[in-house]
Amino acid sequence: MIGVLLNREVNGIGLWLNREVNVMGLWLNREVNVMGVLLNREVNVIGVLLNREVNVIRVLLKREVNVIGVLLNREVNVMGVLLDREENVMGSC
């Protein structure tokens, strides 16, 4: 009788341990999958943000270059007009 009871207890413990291991394996598997999805999403989001930042920087640099070009063009035109006027004034004097 003692042997039967011990056998049942051992079998019961083995069943419970087996179930616990299986449950833990399922939870760990789910956690790994969720972490993989989250990391993938984070990488994708970071990639999108970096891409947007690069695009914004390119746009800003392009605008800055255009603005500098316009300002330099205006400055050259103004200098040309001033020099032309000065030359005309000097010529009329």
HTML snippet that shows the backbone in 3Dmol.js (N, CA, C, O; Angstrom):
<script src="https://3Dmol.org/build/3Dmol-min.js"></script>
<div id="view" style="width:600px;height:400px;position:relative"></div>
<script>
const pdb = `
ATOM      1  N   MET A   1       0.828  -1.198   0.000  1.00  0.00           N
ATOM      2  CA  MET A   1       0.000   0.000   0.000  1.00  0.00           C
ATOM      3  C   MET A   1       0.866   1.253   0.000  1.00  0.00           C
ATOM      4  O   MET A   1       0.604   2.218  -0.717  1.00  0.00           O
ATOM      5  N   ILE A   2       1.902   1.206   0.824  1.00  0.00           N
ATOM      6  CA  ILE A   2       2.796   2.382   0.863  1.00  0.00           C
ATOM      7  C   ILE A   2       3.445   2.586  -0.504  1.00  0.00           C
ATOM      8  O   ILE A   2       3.596   3.708  -0.987  1.00  0.00           O
ATOM      9  N   GLY A   3       3.826   1.444  -1.116  1.00  0.00           N
ATOM     10  CA  GLY A   3       4.429   1.555  -2.438  1.00  0.00           C
ATOM     11  C   GLY A   3       3.464   2.136  -3.461  1.00  0.00           C
ATOM     12  O   GLY A   3       3.867   2.919  -4.321  1.00  0.00           O
ATOM     13  N   VAL A   4       2.204   1.762  -3.374  1.00  0.00           N
ATOM     14  CA  VAL A   4       1.210   2.306  -4.301  1.00  0.00           C
ATOM     15  C   VAL A   4       1.023   3.792  -4.073  1.00  0.00           C
ATOM     16  O   VAL A   4       0.973   4.572  -5.025  1.00  0.00           O
ATOM     17  N   LEU A   5       0.917   4.188  -2.801  1.00  0.00           N
ATOM     18  CA  LEU A   5       0.725   5.606  -2.483  1.00  0.00           C
ATOM     19  C   LEU A   5       1.934   6.429  -2.939  1.00  0.00           C
ATOM     20  O   LEU A   5       1.781   7.508  -3.510  1.00  0.00           O
ATOM     21  N   LEU A   6       3.130   5.906  -2.681  1.00  0.00           N
ATOM     22  CA  LEU A   6       4.336   6.622  -3.118  1.00  0.00           C
ATOM     23  C   LEU A   6       4.383   6.706  -4.638  1.00  0.00           C
ATOM     24  O   LEU A   6       4.767   7.727  -5.209  1.00  0.00           O
ATOM     25  N   ASN A   7       3.985   5.614  -5.277  1.00  0.00           N
ATOM     26  CA  ASN A   7       3.983   5.604  -6.735  1.00  0.00           C
ATOM     27  C   ASN A   7       3.011   6.662  -7.270  1.00  0.00           C
ATOM     28  O   ASN A   7       3.337   7.401  -8.199  1.00  0.00           O
ATOM     29  N   ARG A   8       1.818   6.727  -6.677  1.00  0.00           N
ATOM     30  CA  ARG A   8       0.848   7.736  -7.099  1.00  0.00           C
ATOM     31  C   ARG A   8       1.387   9.145  -6.856  1.00  0.00           C
ATOM     32  O   ARG A   8       1.230  10.039  -7.688  1.00  0.00           O
ATOM     33  N   GLU A   9       2.026   9.325  -5.697  1.00  0.00           N
ATOM     34  CA  GLU A   9       2.561  10.657  -5.392  1.00  0.00           C
ATOM     35  C   GLU A   9       3.653  11.038  -6.397  1.00  0.00           C
ATOM     36  O   GLU A   9       3.702  12.166  -6.886  1.00  0.00           O
ATOM     37  N   VAL A  10       4.514  10.083  -6.688  1.00  0.00           N
ATOM     38  CA  VAL A  10       5.584  10.344  -7.656  1.00  0.00           C
ATOM     39  C   VAL A  10       4.984  10.639  -9.027  1.00  0.00           C
ATOM     40  O   VAL A  10       5.389  11.581  -9.708  1.00  0.00           O
ATOM     41  N   ASN A  11       4.008   9.815  -9.420  1.00  0.00           N
ATOM     42  CA  ASN A  11       3.376  10.049 -10.718  1.00  0.00           C
ATOM     43  C   ASN A  11       2.654  11.395 -10.737  1.00  0.00           C
ATOM     44  O   ASN A  11       2.708  12.133 -11.721  1.00  0.00           O
ATOM     45  N   GLY A  12       1.975  11.699  -9.621  1.00  0.00           N
ATOM     46  CA  GLY A  12       1.283  12.988  -9.533  1.00  0.00           C
ATOM     47  C   GLY A  12       2.255  14.140  -9.647  1.00  0.00           C
ATOM     48  O   GLY A  12       2.007  15.105 -10.370  1.00  0.00           O
ATOM     49  N   ILE A  13       3.368  14.036  -8.927  1.00  0.00           N
ATOM     50  CA  ILE A  13       4.385  15.102  -9.004  1.00  0.00           C
ATOM     51  C   ILE A  13       4.933  15.199 -10.421  1.00  0.00           C
ATOM     52  O   ILE A  13       5.130  16.292 -10.952  1.00  0.00           O
ATOM     53  N   GLY A  14       5.178  14.030 -11.030  1.00  0.00           N
ATOM     54  CA  GLY A  14       5.685  14.049 -12.404  1.00  0.00           C
ATOM     55  C   GLY A  14       4.703  14.707 -13.365  1.00  0.00           C
ATOM     56  O   GLY A  14       5.106  15.465 -14.246  1.00  0.00           O
ATOM     57  N   LEU A  15       3.402  14.414 -13.195  1.00  0.00           N
ATOM     58  CA  LEU A  15       2.399  15.035 -14.057  1.00  0.00           C
ATOM     59  C   LEU A  15       2.363  16.547 -13.854  1.00  0.00           C
ATOM     60  O   LEU A  15       2.333  17.312 -14.818  1.00  0.00           O
ATOM     61  N   TRP A  16       2.367  16.964 -12.601  1.00  0.00           N
ATOM     62  CA  TRP A  16       2.323  18.398 -12.319  1.00  0.00           C
ATOM     63  C   TRP A  16       3.561  19.111 -12.855  1.00  0.00           C
ATOM     64  O   TRP A  16       3.472  20.186 -13.448  1.00  0.00           O
ATOM     65  N   LEU A  17       4.728  18.481 -12.630  1.00  0.00           N
ATOM     66  CA  LEU A  17       5.962  19.090 -13.145  1.00  0.00           C
ATOM     67  C   LEU A  17       5.919  19.164 -14.670  1.00  0.00           C
ATOM     68  O   LEU A  17       6.347  20.153 -15.265  1.00  0.00           O
ATOM     69  N   ASN A  18       5.402  18.116 -15.289  1.00  0.00           N
ATOM     70  CA  ASN A  18       5.310  18.096 -16.744  1.00  0.00           C
ATOM     71  C   ASN A  18       4.395  19.216 -17.232  1.00  0.00           C
ATOM     72  O   ASN A  18       4.722  19.928 -18.181  1.00  0.00           O
ATOM     73  N   ARG A  19       3.244  19.364 -16.571  1.00  0.00           N
ATOM     74  CA  ARG A  19       2.315  20.427 -16.946  1.00  0.00           C
ATOM     75  C   ARG A  19       2.948  21.795 -16.727  1.00  0.00           C
ATOM     76  O   ARG A  19       2.816  22.692 -17.559  1.00  0.00           O
ATOM     77  N   GLU A  20       3.644  21.948 -15.584  1.00  0.00           N
ATOM     78  CA  GLU A  20       4.266  23.234 -15.282  1.00  0.00           C
ATOM     79  C   GLU A  20       5.327  23.582 -16.324  1.00  0.00           C
ATOM     80  O   GLU A  20       5.423  24.726 -16.770  1.00  0.00           O
ATOM     81  N   VAL A  21       6.123  22.582 -16.706  1.00  0.00           N
ATOM     82  CA  VAL A  21       7.151  22.797 -17.731  1.00  0.00           C
ATOM     83  C   VAL A  21       6.501  23.177 -19.058  1.00  0.00           C
ATOM     84  O   VAL A  21       6.964  24.082 -19.751  1.00  0.00           O
ATOM     85  N   ASN A  22       5.414  22.467 -19.406  1.00  0.00           N
ATOM     86  CA  ASN A  22       4.738  22.780 -20.661  1.00  0.00           C
ATOM     87  C   ASN A  22       4.158  24.195 -20.638  1.00  0.00           C
ATOM     88  O   ASN A  22       4.269  24.937 -21.614  1.00  0.00           O
ATOM     89  N   VAL A  23       3.540  24.556 -19.517  1.00  0.00           N
ATOM     90  CA  VAL A  23       2.975  25.904 -19.397  1.00  0.00           C
ATOM     91  C   VAL A  23       4.081  26.937 -19.471  1.00  0.00           C
ATOM     92  O   VAL A  23       3.950  27.940 -20.173  1.00  0.00           O
ATOM     93  N   MET A  24       5.172  26.701 -18.750  1.00  0.00           N
ATOM     94  CA  MET A  24       6.294  27.634 -18.794  1.00  0.00           C
ATOM     95  C   MET A  24       6.843  27.753 -20.213  1.00  0.00           C
ATOM     96  O   MET A  24       7.177  28.841 -20.680  1.00  0.00           O
ATOM     97  N   GLY A  25       6.927  26.593 -20.892  1.00  0.00           N
ATOM     98  CA  GLY A  25       7.411  26.636 -22.276  1.00  0.00           C
ATOM     99  C   GLY A  25       6.496  27.463 -23.169  1.00  0.00           C
ATOM    100  O   GLY A  25       6.964  28.222 -24.018  1.00  0.00           O
ATOM    101  N   LEU A  26       5.187  27.314 -22.972  1.00  0.00           N
ATOM    102  CA  LEU A  26       4.236  28.098 -23.762  1.00  0.00           C
ATOM    103  C   LEU A  26       4.386  29.585 -23.469  1.00  0.00           C
ATOM    104  O   LEU A  26       4.414  30.407 -24.385  1.00  0.00           O
ATOM    105  N   TRP A  27       4.481  29.925 -22.182  1.00  0.00           N
ATOM    106  CA  TRP A  27       4.607  31.337 -21.813  1.00  0.00           C
ATOM    107  C   TRP A  27       5.904  31.936 -22.348  1.00  0.00           C
ATOM    108  O   TRP A  27       5.927  33.048 -22.877  1.00  0.00           O
ATOM    109  N   LEU A  28       6.986  31.166 -22.195  1.00  0.00           N
ATOM    110  CA  LEU A  28       8.272  31.671 -22.696  1.00  0.00           C
ATOM    111  C   LEU A  28       8.230  31.826 -24.208  1.00  0.00           C
ATOM    112  O   LEU A  28       8.748  32.801 -24.752  1.00  0.00           O
ATOM    113  N   ASN A  29       7.610  30.860 -24.887  1.00  0.00           N
ATOM    114  CA  ASN A  29       7.497  30.933 -26.338  1.00  0.00           C
ATOM    115  C   ASN A  29       6.694  32.165 -26.753  1.00  0.00           C
ATOM    116  O   ASN A  29       7.070  32.888 -27.676  1.00  0.00           O
ATOM    117  N   ARG A  30       5.582  32.387 -26.052  1.00  0.00           N
ATOM    118  CA  ARG A  30       4.758  33.559 -26.356  1.00  0.00           C
ATOM    119  C   ARG A  30       5.530  34.839 -26.083  1.00  0.00           C
ATOM    120  O   ARG A  30       5.480  35.792 -26.860  1.00  0.00           O
ATOM    121  N   GLU A  31       6.256  34.842 -24.948  1.00  0.00           N
ATOM    122  CA  GLU A  31       7.014  36.043 -24.589  1.00  0.00           C
ATOM    123  C   GLU A  31       8.086  36.328 -25.632  1.00  0.00           C
ATOM    124  O   GLU A  31       8.296  37.477 -26.022  1.00  0.00           O
ATOM    125  N   VAL A  32       8.765  35.269 -26.081  1.00  0.00           N
ATOM    126  CA  VAL A  32       9.794  35.443 -27.115  1.00  0.00           C
ATOM    127  C   VAL A  32       9.164  35.961 -28.404  1.00  0.00           C
ATOM    128  O   VAL A  32       9.704  36.857 -29.053  1.00  0.00           O
ATOM    129  N   ASN A  33       8.015  35.388 -28.768  1.00  0.00           N
ATOM    130  CA  ASN A  33       7.351  35.847 -29.987  1.00  0.00           C
ATOM    131  C   ASN A  33       6.922  37.302 -29.867  1.00  0.00           C
ATOM    132  O   ASN A  33       7.100  38.090 -30.796  1.00  0.00           O
ATOM    133  N   VAL A  34       6.357  37.651 -28.718  1.00  0.00           N
ATOM    134  CA  VAL A  34       5.936  39.036 -28.512  1.00  0.00           C
ATOM    135  C   VAL A  34       7.141  39.960 -28.545  1.00  0.00           C
ATOM    136  O   VAL A  34       7.091  41.023 -29.164  1.00  0.00           O
ATOM    137  N   MET A  35       8.223  39.567 -27.883  1.00  0.00           N
ATOM    138  CA  MET A  35       9.432  40.391 -27.895  1.00  0.00           C
ATOM    139  C   MET A  35       9.964  40.537 -29.319  1.00  0.00           C
ATOM    140  O   MET A  35      10.395  41.617 -29.723  1.00  0.00           O
ATOM    141  N   GLY A  36       9.929  39.430 -30.080  1.00  0.00           N
ATOM    142  CA  GLY A  36      10.390  39.512 -31.463  1.00  0.00           C
ATOM    143  C   GLY A  36       9.553  40.476 -32.283  1.00  0.00           C
ATOM    144  O   GLY A  36      10.082  41.250 -33.082  1.00  0.00           O
ATOM    145  N   VAL A  37       8.244  40.425 -32.080  1.00  0.00           N
ATOM    146  CA  VAL A  37       7.356  41.339 -32.800  1.00  0.00           C
ATOM    147  C   VAL A  37       7.621  42.778 -32.373  1.00  0.00           C
ATOM    148  O   VAL A  37       7.708  43.678 -33.209  1.00  0.00           O
ATOM    149  N   LEU A  38       7.750  42.986 -31.060  1.00  0.00           N
ATOM    150  CA  LEU A  38       7.984  44.346 -30.564  1.00  0.00           C
ATOM    151  C   LEU A  38       9.315  44.886 -31.059  1.00  0.00           C
ATOM    152  O   LEU A  38       9.410  46.041 -31.473  1.00  0.00           O
ATOM    153  N   LEU A  39      10.351  44.039 -31.014  1.00  0.00           N
ATOM    154  CA  LEU A  39      11.663  44.487 -31.493  1.00  0.00           C
ATOM    155  C   LEU A  39      11.601  44.784 -32.986  1.00  0.00           C
ATOM    156  O   LEU A  39      12.192  45.757 -33.455  1.00  0.00           O
ATOM    157  N   ASN A  40      10.886  43.946 -33.732  1.00  0.00           N
ATOM    158  CA  ASN A  40      10.754  44.169 -35.168  1.00  0.00           C
ATOM    159  C   ASN A  40      10.041  45.492 -35.431  1.00  0.00           C
ATOM    160  O   ASN A  40      10.453  46.275 -36.286  1.00  0.00           O
ATOM    161  N   ARG A  41       8.961  45.726 -34.676  1.00  0.00           N
ATOM    162  CA  ARG A  41       8.230  46.976 -34.841  1.00  0.00           C
ATOM    163  C   ARG A  41       9.101  48.160 -34.469  1.00  0.00           C
ATOM    164  O   ARG A  41       9.095  49.187 -35.147  1.00  0.00           O
ATOM    165  N   GLU A  42       9.866  48.005 -33.366  1.00  0.00           N
ATOM    166  CA  GLU A  42      10.724  49.107 -32.927  1.00  0.00           C
ATOM    167  C   GLU A  42      11.780  49.419 -33.979  1.00  0.00           C
ATOM    168  O   GLU A  42      12.059  50.582 -34.270  1.00  0.00           O
ATOM    169  N   VAL A  43      12.364  48.362 -34.548  1.00  0.00           N
ATOM    170  CA  VAL A  43      13.368  48.555 -35.598  1.00  0.00           C
ATOM    171  C   VAL A  43      12.733  49.240 -36.804  1.00  0.00           C
ATOM    172  O   VAL A  43      13.314  50.151 -37.393  1.00  0.00           O
ATOM    173  N   ASN A  44      11.517  48.782 -37.166  1.00  0.00           N
ATOM    174  CA  ASN A  44      10.845  49.407 -38.307  1.00  0.00           C
ATOM    175  C   ASN A  44      10.522  50.865 -38.021  1.00  0.00           C
ATOM    176  O   ASN A  44      10.694  51.724 -38.885  1.00  0.00           O
ATOM    177  N   VAL A  45      10.056  51.143 -36.811  1.00  0.00           N
ATOM    178  CA  VAL A  45       9.726  52.525 -36.452  1.00  0.00           C
ATOM    179  C   VAL A  45      10.980  53.385 -36.460  1.00  0.00           C
ATOM    180  O   VAL A  45      10.976  54.505 -36.971  1.00  0.00           O
ATOM    181  N   ILE A  46      12.065  52.843 -35.881  1.00  0.00           N
ATOM    182  CA  ILE A  46      13.324  53.605 -35.878  1.00  0.00           C
ATOM    183  C   ILE A  46      13.784  53.850 -37.311  1.00  0.00           C
ATOM    184  O   ILE A  46      14.243  54.941 -37.646  1.00  0.00           O
ATOM    185  N   GLY A  47      13.655  52.818 -38.159  1.00  0.00           N
ATOM    186  CA  GLY A  47      14.039  53.002 -39.563  1.00  0.00           C
ATOM    187  C   GLY A  47      13.217  54.072 -40.249  1.00  0.00           C
ATOM    188  O   GLY A  47      13.747  54.889 -41.003  1.00  0.00           O
ATOM    189  N   VAL A  48      11.922  54.066 -39.984  1.00  0.00           N
ATOM    190  CA  VAL A  48      11.048  55.080 -40.580  1.00  0.00           C
ATOM    191  C   VAL A  48      11.413  56.457 -40.050  1.00  0.00           C
ATOM    192  O   VAL A  48      11.493  57.418 -40.814  1.00  0.00           O
ATOM    193  N   LEU A  49      11.636  56.557 -38.731  1.00  0.00           N
ATOM    194  CA  LEU A  49      11.978  57.858 -38.142  1.00  0.00           C
ATOM    195  C   LEU A  49      13.307  58.361 -38.678  1.00  0.00           C
ATOM    196  O   LEU A  49      13.449  59.543 -38.993  1.00  0.00           O
ATOM    197  N   LEU A  50      14.286  57.461 -38.782  1.00  0.00           N
ATOM    198  CA  LEU A  50      15.581  57.880 -39.325  1.00  0.00           C
ATOM    199  C   LEU A  50      15.431  58.298 -40.779  1.00  0.00           C
ATOM    200  O   LEU A  50      16.043  59.275 -41.212  1.00  0.00           O
ATOM    201  N   ASN A  51      14.628  57.571 -41.529  1.00  0.00           N
ATOM    202  CA  ASN A  51      14.398  57.913 -42.928  1.00  0.00           C
ATOM    203  C   ASN A  51      13.747  59.287 -43.032  1.00  0.00           C
ATOM    204  O   ASN A  51      14.139  60.110 -43.859  1.00  0.00           O
ATOM    205  N   ARG A  52      12.735  59.527 -42.173  1.00  0.00           N
ATOM    206  CA  ARG A  52      12.068  60.830 -42.184  1.00  0.00           C
ATOM    207  C   ARG A  52      13.038  61.929 -41.794  1.00  0.00           C
ATOM    208  O   ARG A  52      13.041  63.009 -42.383  1.00  0.00           O
ATOM    209  N   GLU A  53      13.881  61.637 -40.772  1.00  0.00           N
ATOM    210  CA  GLU A  53      14.839  62.649 -40.330  1.00  0.00           C
ATOM    211  C   GLU A  53      15.815  62.977 -41.449  1.00  0.00           C
ATOM    212  O   GLU A  53      16.138  64.142 -41.681  1.00  0.00           O
ATOM    213  N   VAL A  54      16.284  61.938 -42.145  1.00  0.00           N
ATOM    214  CA  VAL A  54      17.195  62.160 -43.269  1.00  0.00           C
ATOM    215  C   VAL A  54      16.501  62.974 -44.363  1.00  0.00           C
ATOM    216  O   VAL A  54      17.081  63.903 -44.926  1.00  0.00           O
ATOM    217  N   ASN A  55      15.253  62.610 -44.652  1.00  0.00           N
ATOM    218  CA  ASN A  55      14.518  63.352 -45.676  1.00  0.00           C
ATOM    219  C   ASN A  55      14.311  64.805 -45.255  1.00  0.00           C
ATOM    220  O   ASN A  55      14.455  65.720 -46.066  1.00  0.00           O
ATOM    221  N   VAL A  56      13.971  65.010 -43.977  1.00  0.00           N
ATOM    222  CA  VAL A  56      13.779  66.377 -43.487  1.00  0.00           C
ATOM    223  C   VAL A  56      15.080  67.155 -43.576  1.00  0.00           C
ATOM    224  O   VAL A  56      15.092  68.315 -43.988  1.00  0.00           O
ATOM    225  N   ILE A  57      16.180  66.508 -43.187  1.00  0.00           N
ATOM    226  CA  ILE A  57      17.479  67.194 -43.264  1.00  0.00           C
ATOM    227  C   ILE A  57      17.795  67.545 -44.720  1.00  0.00           C
ATOM    228  O   ILE A  57      18.291  68.632 -45.013  1.00  0.00           O
ATOM    229  N   ARG A  58      17.499  66.603 -45.631  1.00  0.00           N
ATOM    230  CA  ARG A  58      17.752  66.886 -47.051  1.00  0.00           C
ATOM    231  C   ARG A  58      16.914  68.061 -47.537  1.00  0.00           C
ATOM    232  O   ARG A  58      17.394  68.934 -48.261  1.00  0.00           O
ATOM    233  N   VAL A  59      15.642  68.061 -47.119  1.00  0.00           N
ATOM    234  CA  VAL A  59      14.758  69.163 -47.528  1.00  0.00           C
ATOM    235  C   VAL A  59      15.265  70.477 -46.958  1.00  0.00           C
ATOM    236  O   VAL A  59      15.319  71.488 -47.659  1.00  0.00           O
ATOM    237  N   LEU A  60      15.642  70.459 -45.668  1.00  0.00           N
ATOM    238  CA  LEU A  60      16.122  71.690 -45.045  1.00  0.00           C
ATOM    239  C   LEU A  60      17.411  72.173 -45.706  1.00  0.00           C
ATOM    240  O   LEU A  60      17.579  73.364 -45.964  1.00  0.00           O
ATOM    241  N   LEU A  61      18.321  71.230 -45.979  1.00  0.00           N
ATOM    242  CA  LEU A  61      19.560  71.622 -46.651  1.00  0.00           C
ATOM    243  C   LEU A  61      19.269  72.158 -48.043  1.00  0.00           C
ATOM    244  O   LEU A  61      19.882  73.133 -48.479  1.00  0.00           O
ATOM    245  N   LYS A  62      18.334  71.522 -48.741  1.00  0.00           N
ATOM    246  CA  LYS A  62      17.984  71.987 -50.076  1.00  0.00           C
ATOM    247  C   LYS A  62      17.415  73.400 -50.004  1.00  0.00           C
ATOM    248  O   LYS A  62      17.767  74.271 -50.799  1.00  0.00           O
ATOM    249  N   ARG A  63      16.515  73.608 -49.017  1.00  0.00           N
ATOM    250  CA  ARG A  63      15.936  74.942 -48.856  1.00  0.00           C
ATOM    251  C   ARG A  63      17.013  75.957 -48.498  1.00  0.00           C
ATOM    252  O   ARG A  63      17.029  77.075 -49.012  1.00  0.00           O
ATOM    253  N   GLU A  64      17.930  75.538 -47.587  1.00  0.00           N
ATOM    254  CA  GLU A  64      18.983  76.460 -47.178  1.00  0.00           C
ATOM    255  C   GLU A  64      19.865  76.818 -48.364  1.00  0.00           C
ATOM    256  O   GLU A  64      20.235  77.978 -48.547  1.00  0.00           O
ATOM    257  N   VAL A  65      20.199  75.808 -49.171  1.00  0.00           N
ATOM    258  CA  VAL A  65      21.006  76.066 -50.366  1.00  0.00           C
ATOM    259  C   VAL A  65      20.258  76.999 -51.315  1.00  0.00           C
ATOM    260  O   VAL A  65      20.845  77.925 -51.874  1.00  0.00           O
ATOM    261  N   ASN A  66      18.954  76.749 -51.495  1.00  0.00           N
ATOM    262  CA  ASN A  66      18.174  77.618 -52.372  1.00  0.00           C
ATOM    263  C   ASN A  66      18.116  79.036 -51.830  1.00  0.00           C
ATOM    264  O   ASN A  66      18.256  80.004 -52.577  1.00  0.00           O
ATOM    265  N   VAL A  67      17.907  79.149 -50.516  1.00  0.00           N
ATOM    266  CA  VAL A  67      17.846  80.483 -49.909  1.00  0.00           C
ATOM    267  C   VAL A  67      19.183  81.182 -50.043  1.00  0.00           C
ATOM    268  O   VAL A  67      19.240  82.365 -50.378  1.00  0.00           O
ATOM    269  N   ILE A  68      20.267  80.448 -49.780  1.00  0.00           N
ATOM    270  CA  ILE A  68      21.597  81.059 -49.921  1.00  0.00           C
ATOM    271  C   ILE A  68      21.821  81.488 -51.367  1.00  0.00           C
ATOM    272  O   ILE A  68      22.353  82.566 -51.633  1.00  0.00           O
ATOM    273  N   GLY A  69      21.405  80.626 -52.301  1.00  0.00           N
ATOM    274  CA  GLY A  69      21.551  80.979 -53.718  1.00  0.00           C
ATOM    275  C   GLY A  69      20.762  82.224 -54.074  1.00  0.00           C
ATOM    276  O   GLY A  69      21.250  83.089 -54.801  1.00  0.00           O
ATOM    277  N   VAL A  70      19.541  82.314 -53.562  1.00  0.00           N
ATOM    278  CA  VAL A  70      18.718  83.498 -53.829  1.00  0.00           C
ATOM    279  C   VAL A  70      19.345  84.732 -53.201  1.00  0.00           C
ATOM    280  O   VAL A  70      19.415  85.788 -53.830  1.00  0.00           O
ATOM    281  N   LEU A  71      19.803  84.597 -51.959  1.00  0.00           N
ATOM    282  CA  LEU A  71      20.409  85.751 -51.284  1.00  0.00           C
ATOM    283  C   LEU A  71      21.677  86.191 -51.986  1.00  0.00           C
ATOM    284  O   LEU A  71      21.907  87.387 -52.165  1.00  0.00           O
ATOM    285  N   LEU A  72      22.513  85.222 -52.390  1.00  0.00           N
ATOM    286  CA  LEU A  72      23.735  85.574 -53.109  1.00  0.00           C
ATOM    287  C   LEU A  72      23.398  86.215 -54.449  1.00  0.00           C
ATOM    288  O   LEU A  72      24.049  87.171 -54.870  1.00  0.00           O
ATOM    289  N   ASN A  73      22.377  85.683 -55.113  1.00  0.00           N
ATOM    290  CA  ASN A  73      21.966  86.247 -56.396  1.00  0.00           C
ATOM    291  C   ASN A  73      21.500  87.687 -56.207  1.00  0.00           C
ATOM    292  O   ASN A  73      21.863  88.570 -56.983  1.00  0.00           O
ATOM    293  N   ARG A  74      20.696  87.918 -55.176  1.00  0.00           N
ATOM    294  CA  ARG A  74      20.222  89.275 -54.904  1.00  0.00           C
ATOM    295  C   ARG A  74      21.387  90.200 -54.566  1.00  0.00           C
ATOM    296  O   ARG A  74      21.455  91.341 -55.023  1.00  0.00           O
ATOM    297  N   GLU A  75      22.313  89.667 -53.740  1.00  0.00           N
ATOM    298  CA  GLU A  75      23.457  90.493 -53.346  1.00  0.00           C
ATOM    299  C   GLU A  75      24.290  90.860 -54.575  1.00  0.00           C
ATOM    300  O   GLU A  75      24.732  92.000 -54.714  1.00  0.00           O
ATOM    301  N   VAL A  76      24.501  89.882 -55.468  1.00  0.00           N
ATOM    302  CA  VAL A  76      25.257  90.151 -56.693  1.00  0.00           C
ATOM    303  C   VAL A  76      24.512  91.164 -57.552  1.00  0.00           C
ATOM    304  O   VAL A  76      25.117  92.082 -58.107  1.00  0.00           O
ATOM    305  N   ASN A  77      23.196  90.993 -57.660  1.00  0.00           N
ATOM    306  CA  ASN A  77      22.422  91.937 -58.462  1.00  0.00           C
ATOM    307  C   ASN A  77      22.466  93.333 -57.861  1.00  0.00           C
ATOM    308  O   ASN A  77      22.625  94.325 -58.573  1.00  0.00           O
ATOM    309  N   VAL A  78      22.321  93.399 -56.537  1.00  0.00           N
ATOM    310  CA  VAL A  78      22.370  94.707 -55.865  1.00  0.00           C
ATOM    311  C   VAL A  78      23.741  95.326 -56.041  1.00  0.00           C
ATOM    312  O   VAL A  78      23.859  96.517 -56.331  1.00  0.00           O
ATOM    313  N   MET A  79      24.789  94.513 -55.865  1.00  0.00           N
ATOM    314  CA  MET A  79      26.136  95.043 -56.051  1.00  0.00           C
ATOM    315  C   MET A  79      26.314  95.531 -57.490  1.00  0.00           C
ATOM    316  O   MET A  79      26.929  96.570 -57.732  1.00  0.00           O
ATOM    317  N   GLY A  80      25.766  94.765 -58.444  1.00  0.00           N
ATOM    318  CA  GLY A  80      25.881  95.185 -59.844  1.00  0.00           C
ATOM    319  C   GLY A  80      25.172  96.503 -60.093  1.00  0.00           C
ATOM    320  O   GLY A  80      25.680  97.378 -60.794  1.00  0.00           O
ATOM    321  N   VAL A  81      23.984  96.628 -59.506  1.00  0.00           N
ATOM    322  CA  VAL A  81      23.233  97.873 -59.667  1.00  0.00           C
ATOM    323  C   VAL A  81      23.981  99.016 -59.003  1.00  0.00           C
ATOM    324  O   VAL A  81      24.099 100.095 -59.585  1.00  0.00           O
ATOM    325  N   LEU A  82      24.491  98.800 -57.793  1.00  0.00           N
ATOM    326  CA  LEU A  82      25.211  99.862 -57.091  1.00  0.00           C
ATOM    327  C   LEU A  82      26.474 100.249 -57.844  1.00  0.00           C
ATOM    328  O   LEU A  82      26.789 101.430 -57.984  1.00  0.00           O
ATOM    329  N   LEU A  83      27.195  99.241 -58.328  1.00  0.00           N
ATOM    330  CA  LEU A  83      28.406  99.544 -59.091  1.00  0.00           C
ATOM    331  C   LEU A  83      28.056 100.278 -60.373  1.00  0.00           C
ATOM    332  O   LEU A  83      28.767 101.200 -60.774  1.00  0.00           O
ATOM    333  N   ASP A  84      26.967  99.879 -61.022  1.00  0.00           N
ATOM    334  CA  ASP A  84      26.535 100.535 -62.246  1.00  0.00           C
ATOM    335  C   ASP A  84      26.169 101.986 -61.954  1.00  0.00           C
ATOM    336  O   ASP A  84      26.541 102.894 -62.698  1.00  0.00           O
ATOM    337  N   ARG A  85      25.437 102.194 -60.864  1.00  0.00           N
ATOM    338  CA  ARG A  85      25.060 103.562 -60.499  1.00  0.00           C
ATOM    339  C   ARG A  85      26.290 104.386 -60.157  1.00  0.00           C
ATOM    340  O   ARG A  85      26.414 105.543 -60.561  1.00  0.00           O
ATOM    341  N   GLU A  86      27.213 103.760 -59.390  1.00  0.00           N
ATOM    342  CA  GLU A  86      28.422 104.481 -59.012  1.00  0.00           C
ATOM    343  C   GLU A  86      29.208 104.856 -60.269  1.00  0.00           C
ATOM    344  O   GLU A  86      29.751 105.954 -60.390  1.00  0.00           O
ATOM    345  N   GLU A  87      29.245 103.908 -61.191  1.00  0.00           N
ATOM    346  CA  GLU A  87      29.971 104.181 -62.431  1.00  0.00           C
ATOM    347  C   GLU A  87      29.287 105.311 -63.207  1.00  0.00           C
ATOM    348  O   GLU A  87      29.956 106.174 -63.774  1.00  0.00           O
ATOM    349  N   ASN A  88      27.943 105.299 -63.227  1.00  0.00           N
ATOM    350  CA  ASN A  88      27.238 106.352 -63.913  1.00  0.00           C
ATOM    351  C   ASN A  88      27.437 107.690 -63.231  1.00  0.00           C
ATOM    352  O   ASN A  88      27.609 108.722 -63.880  1.00  0.00           O
ATOM    353  N   VAL A  89      27.408 107.650 -61.883  1.00  0.00           N
ATOM    354  CA  VAL A  89      27.606 108.885 -61.140  1.00  0.00           C
ATOM    355  C   VAL A  89      29.019 109.407 -61.379  1.00  0.00           C
ATOM    356  O   VAL A  89      29.218 110.599 -61.611  1.00  0.00           O
ATOM    357  N   MET A  90      30.007 108.496 -61.320  1.00  0.00           N
ATOM    358  CA  MET A  90      31.388 108.915 -61.537  1.00  0.00           C
ATOM    359  C   MET A  90      31.545 109.442 -62.964  1.00  0.00           C
ATOM    360  O   MET A  90      32.276 110.406 -63.195  1.00  0.00           O
ATOM    361  N   GLY A  91      30.871 108.821 -63.903  1.00  0.00           N
ATOM    362  CA  GLY A  91      30.976 109.269 -65.295  1.00  0.00           C
ATOM    363  C   GLY A  91      30.343 110.624 -65.495  1.00  0.00           C
ATOM    364  O   GLY A  91      30.851 111.439 -66.265  1.00  0.00           O
ATOM    365  N   SER A  92      29.230 110.880 -64.808  1.00  0.00           N
ATOM    366  CA  SER A  92      28.558 112.164 -64.984  1.00  0.00           C
ATOM    367  C   SER A  92      29.308 113.271 -64.270  1.00  0.00           C
ATOM    368  O   SER A  92      29.213 114.438 -64.649  1.00  0.00           O
ATOM    369  N   CYS A  93      30.063 112.902 -63.224  1.00  0.00           N
ATOM    370  CA  CYS A  93      30.847 113.916 -62.539  1.00  0.00           C
ATOM    371  C   CYS A  93      32.006 114.316 -63.419  1.00  0.00           C
ATOM    372  O   CYS A  93      32.807 115.168 -63.036  1.00  0.00           O
TER     373      CYS A  93
END
`;
const viewer = $3Dmol.createViewer("view");
viewer.addModel(pdb, "pdb");
viewer.setStyle({}, {cartoon: {color: "spectrum"}});
viewer.zoomTo();
viewer.render();
</script>
